[in-house]
Amino acid sequence: IVGVFGYGGGVIGRYCDQPKLFPGVEHFHTMRVNQPAGKYYTTEYLKALTDLWDFRGSGVTNMHGATGDIILLGTTTPQLEEVFWTLTHDMNQDLGGSGSNLRTPADCLGSSRCEYSCYDVSALCHFLTNEYQDELHRPAFPYKFKFKLDGCPNCCVASIARSDMSFIGTWKDDIRIDQDAVNKYVENDPAYPANAGAHKGKDWGSFNIQKEVVRLCPTGCMKFENKTLTIDNANCTRCMHCINVMPRALKIGKETGLSILVGAKAPILDGAQMGSLLVPFVEVNADNDYEEITEVIENVWDWWME
C-alpha cells in the first residue's frame, strides 16, 4: 500500500511481479488528480501538468477516468510526495478519490454552456468536493461511493447509470410550448430543423411530428391535433425527447431544481441497473449551503455505514 502523507486515497499502488525482468516498471503507481468542475482547463495548467508528469512519471495520462479524475499512469514510490507537493503548492490542485471512500464528484458543463441546465451544476459540484474532503481523501466507507451531477435529464455524464447518488436537474411546472414554432417544425420550415439540425443531410424524409415525437413519448402524454400540441404534464417523466427534437418550440419549465437518485450499478451477471428515485424535487439553494441536499447525503451515509 502506497500513498501520500495524510491521505488514504488518490494513489493506486501498482507493482510488477517480475521486477528483475522488467525493472522499468517495477513500480508503476497511478495518481488520480481531482478535475475542476465542468472540466474547464487553461492551456497553461495543462502544460504545467504534463511537464510535471513527464519529469516525475511516465508521461502517460488518461483524460479522464470513468470517475472523472485526471489519471496519471505510472510513477515510482519516491516520486509520489514530489508530485503531490507540486500539485498542492504550485498548481493549487488536489488528488481525487480512490479506494473505499467518496470518489471525485463529476458533473456536466451545466448552465455555463447549456440552456437546458436546471441548476448551477458546477457550483454544487465544487461545493460538494470541498465540503466532503475528509470523506474523499480518508477512506472510511464499506465500499466506494460516487456522486455525479447532471444539469438536466439528458444525463450527459450518465449519472443515472454510473453513480451511487446522482443529482439530475428537473422542473416541477409545465413544459413551455410555442405553438407557432411547433407548426414551423410540422411544415418543415428550413429555419426549424428537427433535432437542431443534428441529422441534417440524412435521407430520412420530411419531419413527422406524430411519428418522431408524439408516438415516442414514453407515457403517451402528448397530442397534436388541429395544429395544437398539448402535453399532460402530470404524466410527463421529463425524458427530454420532445424538447431535444423541437428545441425552438419546447422549453423546460421555470420552476427548476433537481431530483436525487440512488443505487446505480453495473453487476456483471445482472447488467446495468439505473438509479432509483429517492427525492423527486429539491430546490437548489446555495445561500444555505445546499442544506436540503447535504441532509439527504449524510442520512444515507449514516444508514449505509451502520
C-alpha positions as CSV (number, residue, x, y, z in Angstrom):
1,I,0.0,0.0,0.0
2,V,1.4,3.4,-1.0
3,G,0.1,6.9,-0.8
4,V,1.0,10.5,0.3
5,F,1.2,11.7,3.9
6,G,-2.2,12.3,5.5
7,Y,-4.2,10.8,2.6
8,G,-5.7,7.3,2.3
9,G,-6.9,7.8,-1.3
10,G,-5.7,9.3,-4.6
11,V,-2.9,6.8,-5.2
12,I,-3.3,3.3,-6.5
13,G,-0.2,1.2,-5.9
14,R,0.9,-0.9,-8.8
15,Y,3.9,-3.3,-8.8
16,C,5.3,-5.6,-11.4
17,D,5.5,-9.3,-10.3
18,Q,8.7,-9.8,-12.4
19,P,10.8,-6.7,-11.3
20,K,14.1,-8.3,-12.4
21,L,12.8,-8.9,-15.9
22,F,11.0,-5.5,-16.2
23,P,12.9,-3.1,-13.9
24,G,11.5,-0.1,-15.7
25,V,8.0,-0.9,-14.4
26,E,9.0,-2.4,-11.0
27,H,6.8,0.4,-9.5
28,F,4.1,1.9,-11.8
29,H,1.7,3.7,-9.4
30,T,-1.3,5.6,-10.6
31,M,-2.2,9.0,-9.2
32,R,-5.7,10.5,-9.5
33,V,-6.0,14.3,-9.7
34,N,-9.3,16.0,-8.9
35,Q,-10.6,17.6,-12.1
36,P,-12.2,21.0,-11.9
37,A,-16.0,21.3,-12.1
38,G,-17.1,21.1,-15.7
39,K,-13.5,20.0,-16.6
40,Y,-12.5,23.6,-17.6
41,Y,-8.8,24.0,-18.1
42,T,-6.4,26.6,-19.3
43,T,-3.6,25.6,-21.7
44,E,-1.1,26.9,-19.1
45,Y,-2.4,24.5,-16.5
46,L,-2.4,21.5,-18.9
47,K,1.1,22.3,-20.0
48,A,2.3,22.5,-16.3
49,L,0.6,19.2,-15.5
50,T,2.0,17.3,-18.5
51,D,5.5,18.8,-17.8
52,L,5.3,17.6,-14.2
53,W,4.3,14.1,-15.2
54,D,7.0,13.9,-17.9
55,F,9.5,14.9,-15.2
56,R,8.2,12.8,-12.3
57,G,6.3,10.0,-14.0
58,S,5.9,8.0,-17.2
59,G,4.2,10.9,-19.2
60,V,1.2,8.7,-19.8
61,T,-2.2,10.2,-18.9
62,N,-5.9,9.4,-19.2
63,M,-8.2,12.4,-19.6
64,H,-10.4,11.4,-17.9
65,G,-11.1,8.2,-16.0
66,A,-14.5,6.7,-15.5
67,T,-14.9,8.5,-12.2
68,G,-13.7,11.7,-13.9
69,D,-10.3,12.2,-12.5
70,I,-7.2,13.2,-14.4
71,I,-5.4,9.8,-14.4
72,L,-1.6,10.0,-14.2
73,L,-0.3,6.5,-15.1
74,G,3.0,5.2,-13.9
75,T,5.5,6.5,-11.4
76,T,7.7,5.2,-8.6
77,T,7.2,5.4,-4.9
78,P,9.8,8.2,-4.2
79,Q,8.1,10.4,-6.7
80,L,4.6,10.4,-5.1
81,E,5.3,13.0,-2.5
82,E,7.2,15.1,-5.0
83,V,4.2,15.2,-7.4
84,F,1.8,15.8,-4.5
85,W,3.9,18.8,-3.3
86,T,4.0,20.4,-6.7
87,L,0.2,19.8,-7.3
88,T,-0.8,21.3,-4.0
89,H,1.7,24.1,-3.5
90,D,2.5,25.3,-7.0
91,M,-0.6,24.4,-9.0
92,N,-3.4,24.8,-6.4
93,Q,-4.6,21.3,-7.3
94,D,-5.5,18.2,-5.2
95,L,-5.7,14.5,-5.5
96,G,-9.0,12.7,-6.2
97,G,-10.6,9.7,-4.5
98,S,-9.7,6.0,-4.7
99,G,-10.5,3.0,-2.5
100,S,-13.5,2.8,-0.2
101,N,-14.2,6.5,0.0
102,L,-16.1,9.2,-1.8
103,R,-14.9,9.3,-5.3
104,T,-14.3,12.6,-7.0
105,P,-17.6,14.3,-7.9
106,A,-18.1,14.7,-11.6
107,D,-20.5,17.0,-13.5
108,C,-21.6,18.2,-16.9
109,L,-21.0,21.7,-18.2
110,G,-24.3,22.8,-16.8
111,S,-25.5,26.4,-17.2
112,S,-22.1,27.6,-18.3
113,R,-22.8,26.2,-21.7
114,C,-26.2,24.6,-21.8
115,E,-29.7,26.2,-21.9
116,Y,-31.3,23.0,-20.5
117,S,-29.5,23.1,-17.2
118,C,-31.9,23.3,-14.3
119,Y,-29.4,24.4,-11.7
120,D,-25.8,25.6,-11.3
121,V,-24.1,22.2,-11.7
122,S,-20.6,23.4,-11.4
123,A,-21.3,25.4,-8.2
124,L,-22.9,22.4,-6.5
125,C,-20.1,20.0,-7.7
126,H,-17.4,22.5,-6.4
127,F,-19.3,22.8,-3.0
128,L,-19.6,19.0,-2.5
129,T,-16.0,18.5,-3.4
130,N,-14.9,21.0,-0.8
131,E,-17.5,20.0,1.8
132,Y,-16.5,16.4,1.9
133,Q,-12.8,16.5,1.7
134,D,-12.4,14.1,4.6
135,E,-14.7,11.5,3.0
136,L,-12.8,12.0,-0.3
137,H,-9.3,11.6,1.0
138,R,-9.6,9.3,4.0
139,P,-11.4,6.0,3.2
140,A,-14.0,5.1,5.9
141,F,-16.8,3.6,3.8
142,P,-17.8,0.0,3.4
143,Y,-17.2,0.5,-0.4
144,K,-16.6,3.3,-2.8
145,F,-19.3,6.0,-3.2
146,K,-19.8,8.1,-6.3
147,F,-21.6,11.4,-6.9
148,K,-22.4,12.6,-10.4
149,L,-24.3,15.7,-11.3
150,D,-26.3,16.3,-14.5
151,G,-28.0,19.7,-15.2
152,C,-31.0,18.1,-17.0
153,P,-32.4,14.6,-17.7
154,N,-30.3,14.3,-20.9
155,C,-27.7,13.0,-18.4
156,C,-24.5,13.9,-20.3
157,V,-22.3,12.4,-17.6
158,A,-24.6,9.3,-17.3
159,S,-25.2,10.0,-13.6
160,I,-28.4,7.8,-13.6
161,A,-26.3,4.8,-14.7
162,R,-22.9,5.4,-13.2
163,S,-23.2,6.8,-9.7
164,D,-24.3,5.8,-6.2
165,M,-26.1,9.1,-5.8
166,S,-27.0,11.2,-8.8
167,F,-28.3,14.8,-8.9
168,I,-30.3,15.3,-12.1
169,G,-31.8,18.7,-13.0
170,T,-35.6,18.8,-13.4
171,W,-38.6,21.2,-13.2
172,K,-41.9,20.9,-11.5
173,D,-44.1,23.2,-13.6
174,D,-45.2,22.8,-17.2
175,I,-43.1,22.5,-20.4
176,R,-43.3,25.8,-22.2
177,I,-44.8,25.5,-25.7
178,D,-44.5,27.9,-28.6
179,Q,-47.4,26.7,-30.9
180,D,-46.2,28.9,-33.8
181,A,-42.8,27.2,-33.6
182,V,-44.3,23.8,-33.3
183,N,-46.1,24.4,-36.6
184,K,-42.9,25.6,-38.2
185,Y,-41.4,22.2,-37.5
186,V,-44.5,20.4,-38.8
187,E,-44.3,22.5,-42.0
188,N,-40.7,21.5,-42.4
189,D,-39.5,25.1,-42.4
190,P,-35.8,25.1,-43.2
191,A,-35.2,27.5,-40.3
192,Y,-36.6,24.9,-37.9
193,P,-34.7,21.7,-38.5
194,A,-35.6,18.8,-36.2
195,N,-33.0,17.8,-33.6
196,A,-31.5,21.3,-34.1
197,G,-30.1,20.1,-37.4
198,A,-28.0,17.3,-35.8
199,H,-29.1,14.9,-38.6
200,K,-29.1,17.3,-41.4
201,G,-28.2,15.6,-44.7
202,K,-29.6,12.2,-43.7
203,D,-32.2,10.9,-46.2
204,W,-34.9,10.2,-43.6
205,G,-37.7,12.1,-45.3
206,S,-39.6,15.0,-44.0
207,F,-40.3,15.6,-40.3
208,N,-43.3,13.8,-38.9
209,I,-44.4,15.0,-35.5
210,Q,-46.7,12.1,-34.9
211,K,-44.0,9.5,-35.7
212,E,-41.0,11.3,-34.3
213,V,-42.4,13.0,-31.2
214,V,-46.0,12.1,-30.1
215,R,-45.7,8.3,-30.6
216,L,-42.3,8.2,-29.0
217,C,-43.4,9.8,-25.7
218,P,-42.8,7.1,-23.1
219,T,-46.0,7.9,-21.2
220,G,-48.2,8.9,-24.2
221,C,-48.9,12.2,-22.6
222,M,-48.7,14.3,-25.9
223,K,-51.2,15.0,-28.6
224,F,-51.1,17.1,-31.8
225,E,-54.5,17.9,-33.2
226,N,-55.8,20.9,-35.2
227,K,-52.3,22.4,-35.3
228,T,-52.1,22.5,-31.5
229,L,-49.7,20.4,-29.4
230,T,-50.9,19.6,-25.9
231,I,-49.0,17.9,-23.0
232,D,-50.4,16.2,-20.0
233,N,-47.6,17.5,-17.7
234,A,-48.8,15.5,-14.7
235,N,-47.8,12.3,-16.6
236,C,-44.6,13.7,-18.2
237,T,-41.5,11.9,-17.0
238,R,-39.1,14.7,-18.1
239,C,-37.4,12.4,-20.7
240,M,-36.3,15.4,-22.8
241,H,-37.0,13.7,-26.1
242,C,-39.6,16.2,-27.4
243,I,-37.5,19.1,-26.3
244,N,-34.4,17.7,-28.0
245,V,-36.3,17.2,-31.2
246,M,-38.0,20.6,-31.3
247,P,-35.8,22.8,-29.2
248,R,-37.2,26.1,-30.6
249,A,-40.8,25.1,-29.8
250,L,-40.4,23.5,-26.4
251,K,-38.6,24.7,-23.3
252,I,-38.1,23.3,-19.8
253,G,-40.2,24.8,-17.1
254,K,-39.3,27.8,-15.0
255,E,-39.6,26.2,-11.5
256,T,-36.3,24.3,-11.7
257,G,-34.3,22.2,-9.2
258,L,-33.0,18.7,-9.1
259,S,-34.0,15.1,-8.4
260,I,-31.8,12.8,-6.2
261,L,-31.5,9.2,-7.3
262,V,-29.5,6.4,-5.6
263,G,-28.2,2.9,-6.3
264,A,-27.0,2.7,-9.9
265,K,-24.6,-0.1,-10.5
266,A,-23.4,-2.5,-13.3
267,P,-23.0,-6.0,-11.9
268,I,-21.5,-8.5,-14.4
269,L,-24.3,-11.1,-14.2
270,D,-27.3,-8.8,-14.0
271,G,-26.2,-6.0,-16.3
272,A,-26.5,-2.2,-15.8
273,Q,-29.1,-1.1,-13.2
274,M,-30.3,2.5,-13.2
275,G,-30.6,4.6,-10.1
276,S,-33.9,4.7,-8.2
277,L,-35.7,8.0,-7.5
278,L,-35.3,8.9,-3.8
279,V,-36.2,12.6,-3.7
280,P,-38.4,13.8,-6.7
281,F,-37.6,17.5,-6.3
282,V,-35.2,19.7,-4.3
283,E,-34.8,23.4,-4.8
284,V,-31.1,24.2,-5.2
285,N,-30.2,26.9,-2.7
286,A,-26.6,27.9,-2.4
287,D,-27.5,30.6,0.2
288,N,-28.0,28.0,2.9
289,D,-25.0,25.8,1.8
290,Y,-27.3,23.3,0.0
291,E,-28.7,22.2,3.3
292,E,-31.6,20.1,1.9
293,I,-29.1,18.2,-0.3
294,T,-26.4,17.6,2.3
295,E,-29.0,16.4,4.8
296,V,-30.1,13.6,2.3
297,I,-26.4,12.7,1.6
298,E,-25.4,12.4,5.3
299,N,-28.6,10.5,6.3
300,V,-27.9,8.0,3.5
301,W,-24.3,7.6,4.7
302,D,-25.3,7.2,8.3
303,W,-27.7,4.4,7.3
304,W,-25.2,2.7,4.9
305,M,-22.3,2.6,7.4
306,E,-24.3,1.1,10.4
